Amino acid sequence: MKGFIKKDFVIIKSNFKFLAIFIVIYCLLGASDISFLLPFLSIMVLISTFTYDNNNKWDAYSFTLPNGRKHSVQSKYLETIIVILMASLLTFLISVGMSLVHGGSLDMMNLALNTFGTMFGIFLMEIFMYPIIFKLGVEKARIGILVLIFALVFIFSFLSSFIDFAKVLSWLSFLENYWVLAIILITTILMFLSYKISLKIQLKKDF
């Protein structure tokens, strides 16, 4: 599986120069909030690895390797965890540096919470996107993802007419002091379920 990961990190590395220039320009323009930028760019970088695989018929080759189907899925999820964690850490460090340079008040806790919240949101997006990408491919997945977003909004709106979410939140008030652990646990469970679904899809593919 190391070969799968190395291959994708070569692709990711090829985007570093563009990303570095983009980030420098963004900072020079005086943007005060960078908490969303790197994690958001990480989505584009990770999706580019799927595009590369599709354009070069990588799956047709990788599936001939021992455990190729399983490793092709495992590598994507491991890369996602590594890239998003690195992007979030770098985002936090850049945010601290920008606060010091601009002479503003440095609220480490607030910066950490913003970074953590953004990281959680990016993980959720990847968790829902990957099974769709594995099933439909990158190009068709764009439409599938939009359909999924609208479906989730519709379901939430429909349920809101029957469920008092304020009461539900009050029932969960006991988690107030453990919300970080709860979010990490929820993300881990959803990531595992997403991985199992993607693996099942990949194992059933024919070429």
C-alpha positions in Angstrom: 0.0 0.0 0.0 3.0 2.3 0.5 3.3 2.5 -3.3 -0.3 3.7 -3.6 0.3 6.4 -1.0 3.7 7.5 -2.5 2.0 7.8 -6.0 -0.7 10.1 -4.7 1.7 12.2 -2.7 3.8 12.8 -5.8 0.6 14.2 -7.4 -0.1 16.3 -4.3 3.5 17.6 -4.2 3.1 18.8 -7.8 0.4 21.2 -6.6 2.5 22.6 -3.7 4.0 25.5 -5.8 0.6 26.7 -6.9 -0.8 26.4 -3.4 2.1 28.2 -1.8 1.7 31.1 -4.3 -2.0 31.2 -3.7 -1.6 31.3 0.1 1.0 34.0 0.0 -1.2 36.2 -2.2 -4.2 35.6 0.0 -2.2 36.7 3.1 -0.6 39.7 1.3 -4.1 40.9 0.4 -4.7 41.3 4.2 -7.2 38.5 4.7 -7.7 38.1 8.4 -9.4 34.7 8.4 -7.5 31.8 6.9 -9.0 29.1 9.0 -11.0 27.7 6.0 -8.5 28.2 3.2 -6.0 25.3 3.6 -8.5 22.7 4.6 -10.7 23.7 1.7 -7.7 23.6 -0.7 -6.9 20.1 0.7 -10.2 18.9 -0.8 -9.2 20.1 -4.2 -5.8 18.4 -3.9 -7.2 15.1 -2.7 -9.8 15.1 -5.5 -7.1 15.7 -8.0 -5.6 12.3 -7.2 -8.9 10.7 -8.2 -8.8 12.7 -11.5 -5.3 11.5 -12.2 -6.3 7.9 -11.5 -9.2 8.2 -13.9 -7.3 9.9 -16.7 -4.5 7.3 -16.5 -6.7 4.2 -16.0 -4.9 3.6 -12.7 -7.6 1.3 -11.3 -7.4 -1.1 -14.3 -3.7 -1.6 -13.4 -3.9 -1.4 -9.6 -6.6 -4.1 -9.5 -4.2 -6.6 -10.9 -1.9 -6.1 -7.9 -2.2 -8.2 -4.8 -5.0 -6.7 -2.6 -5.0 -3.8 -5.2 -8.7 -3.0 -4.7 -8.4 -2.9 -0.9 -5.2 -0.9 -1.0 -6.6 1.6 -3.5 -9.4 2.5 -1.0 -7.2 2.3 2.2 -4.6 4.6 0.7 -7.2 7.3 -0.2 -8.6 7.4 3.3 -5.1 7.4 5.0 -4.0 10.2 2.7 -7.1 12.1 3.5 -6.4 11.9 7.3 -2.8 12.9 6.8 -3.4 15.8 4.4 -6.3 17.3 6.4 -4.4 17.1 9.7 -1.3 18.7 8.1 -3.4 21.4 6.5 -5.2 22.1 9.8 -2.0 22.3 11.7 -0.4 24.6 9.1 -3.6 26.7 9.1 -3.3 27.1 12.9 0.4 28.1 12.7 -0.2 30.6 9.9 -3.2 32.1 11.8 -1.0 32.6 14.9 1.7 34.2 12.8 -0.7 36.5 11.1 -2.2 37.6 14.4 1.3 38.4 15.7 2.4 40.2 12.6 -0.8 42.4 12.5 -0.4 43.2 16.2 -3.9 41.9 17.0 -4.9 40.1 20.2 -3.8 36.5 20.1 -6.7 34.2 21.2 -5.1 30.8 21.0 -8.3 29.0 22.2 -10.5 30.7 19.6 -8.0 30.0 16.8 -7.8 26.3 17.9 -11.6 26.0 18.0 -12.0 27.6 14.6 -9.3 25.2 13.1 -10.9 22.2 14.8 -14.4 23.1 13.6 -13.2 23.6 10.0 -11.3 20.3 10.1 -14.4 18.5 11.3 -16.4 20.0 8.5 -13.8 19.0 5.9 -13.7 15.5 7.2 -17.5 15.2 7.0 -17.4 16.4 3.4 -14.8 13.8 2.4 -16.7 11.1 4.3 -19.8 11.6 2.2 -18.0 12.4 -1.0 -15.7 9.4 -1.3 -18.3 6.6 -1.6 -19.9 8.7 -4.4 -16.6 9.2 -6.2 -15.7 5.5 -6.0 -19.2 4.6 -7.3 -19.6 7.2 -10.1 -16.1 8.5 -10.8 -15.0 12.1 -10.3 -16.9 13.7 -13.1 -20.3 12.1 -12.4 -19.8 12.4 -8.7 -20.0 16.2 -8.9 -23.7 15.8 -9.8 -24.2 13.1 -7.2 -22.7 15.3 -4.5 -25.0 18.2 -5.4 -28.0 15.8 -5.3 -26.8 14.5 -1.9 -26.5 18.0 -0.5 -30.0 19.0 -1.6 -31.3 15.7 -0.3 -29.8 16.3 3.1 -31.2 19.8 3.3 -34.6 18.5 2.3 -34.5 15.7 4.9 -33.4 18.1 7.6 -36.2 20.6 6.7 -38.7 17.8 6.6 -37.6 16.4 10.0 -37.6 19.9 11.6 -41.3 20.1 11.2 -41.7 17.0 13.4 -38.7 17.1 15.7 -37.9 19.8 18.3 -34.2 20.0 17.8 -33.9 22.4 20.7 -35.2 19.7 23.0 -32.9 17.1 21.5 -29.9 19.5 22.1 -31.1 19.9 25.7 -31.1 16.1 26.1 -27.5 16.1 24.9 -26.4 18.9 27.3 -24.5 16.3 29.4 -22.0 16.2 26.5 -21.1 19.8 27.0 -17.8 19.1 28.6 -17.0 16.2 26.3 -18.0 17.7 22.9 -14.5 17.4 21.5 -14.3 13.7 22.3 -17.8 13.3 21.0 -16.9 14.9 17.7 -13.8 12.8 17.3 -15.7 9.7 18.1 -18.5 10.5 15.6 -16.0 11.4 12.9 -14.1 8.1 13.5 -17.3 6.1 13.2 -18.5 7.8 10.1 -15.0 7.6 8.5 -15.0 3.8 9.2 -18.5 3.4 7.7 -17.6 5.5 4.7 -14.5 3.4 4.2 -16.4 0.1 4.4 -19.0 1.4 1.8 -16.2 2.6 -0.6 -14.4 -0.8 -0.2 -17.5 -2.7 -1.0 -18.1 -0.6 -4.1 -14.5 -1.0 -5.2 -14.5 -4.8 -4.7 -17.6 -5.1 -7.0 -16.2 -3.0 -9.9 -15.6 -4.7 -13.2 -13.3 -3.6 -16.0 
